Amino acid sequence: PGDGRERVVSDGRSVKVRSEDGRNVEKVDVSVFFDRDALPNRKDTQRFTTVDASGSTSQAAAIVEAVEAGARCLMMDEDTCATNLMARDELMSALVKKGSEPITPLLGRLRSLFADKGVSTIVVVGACGDFLRVADFVIRMDSYVAKDATSDAKALCRAFAVKTAFNPEDGDAVMTPSECSDVDAVGVATDAPFPDTLERRAVKLLDDVGAKVAVRAVDRAQFGEMELDLGGVEQLV
């Protein structure tokens, strides 16, 4: 559209993921991120269904749906993601113990997402440095110029390993620098397996073959009596 994106090349199986408050979710297994009793009214996290998802549940569902659809690369920007699903720092982890926190952040699933599903993740961050611990490559934008900062990031991880280590008095062993990249901020091993996703079947949206199908705007489409809000699909321009 003339804004620079026409010069960008990406794998056709790349998917932009974001949180989307209020979206509809239908039978999606989000148990990889939420314990069984984590959601209000003890909703089933293995077949999670709602017409009004929160920021964290909507993003979790979007991640799983993308994997189910065959995505090989997930792209996220921390500005449009649910903070509590992305990561949790050491201070919050100290306040809310592991056994009391029902959410496993994405940070603790990135390695298994790649190892078990072959799905890579690109995360744009400017505030949460914990992602540097598990990143294979770190690219720093300097005056709109992309520079490889992987070596610098790994050196900082090793230097800050002791500062971000867990308190032995709380029952957690202090991490050594070599362990820094293998454990997330809440002590969840990043090689925890990513579970199998549900088998999806095509859903028949229209019972009437002659029902009206119309595109109202870039972010609106109509299928018979059903109107689809595509505002969260930022790829449409």
Stockholm file with secondary structure:
# STOCKHOLM 1.0

chainA/1-237         PGDGRERVVSDGRSVKVRSEDGRNVEKVDVSVFFDRDALPNRKDTQRFTTVDASGSTSQAAAIVEAVEAGARCLMMDEDTCATNLMARDELMSALVKKGSEPITPLLGRLRSLFADKGVSTIVVVGACGDFLRVADFVIRMDSYVAKDATSDAKALCRAFAVKTAFNPEDGDAVMTPSECSDVDAVGVATDAPFPDTLERRAVKLLDDVGAKVAVRAVDRAQFGEMELDLGGVEQLV
#=GR chainA/1-237 SS CCSSGGGCCCCTTEEECCCCTTCCEEEECCTTTBCTTCSGGGCCSSSEEESSCCHHHHHHHHHHHHHHTTCSEEEEEGGGSCHHHHCCCHHHHHHSCGGGCCBCCGGGTHHHHHHHHCCEEEEECSSCGGGGGTCSCCEEEETTEEEECHHHHHHHHHHHTTTTSCCGGGTCCCCCGGGTTTBCTTSCBTTCCCCCCCCCCCCCCCSSTTCCEEEEETTEEEETTEEEECTTCTTCC
#=GC SS_cons         CCSSGGGCCCCTTEEECCCCTTCCEEEECCTTTBCTTCSGGGCCSSSEEESSCCHHHHHHHHHHHHHHTTCSEEEEEGGGSCHHHHCCCHHHHHHSCGGGCCBCCGGGTHHHHHHHHCCEEEEECSSCGGGGGTCSCCEEEETTEEEECHHHHHHHHHHHTTTTSCCGGGTCCCCCGGGTTTBCTTSCBTTCCCCCCCCCCCCCCCSSTTCCEEEEETTEEEETTEEEECTTCTTCC
//
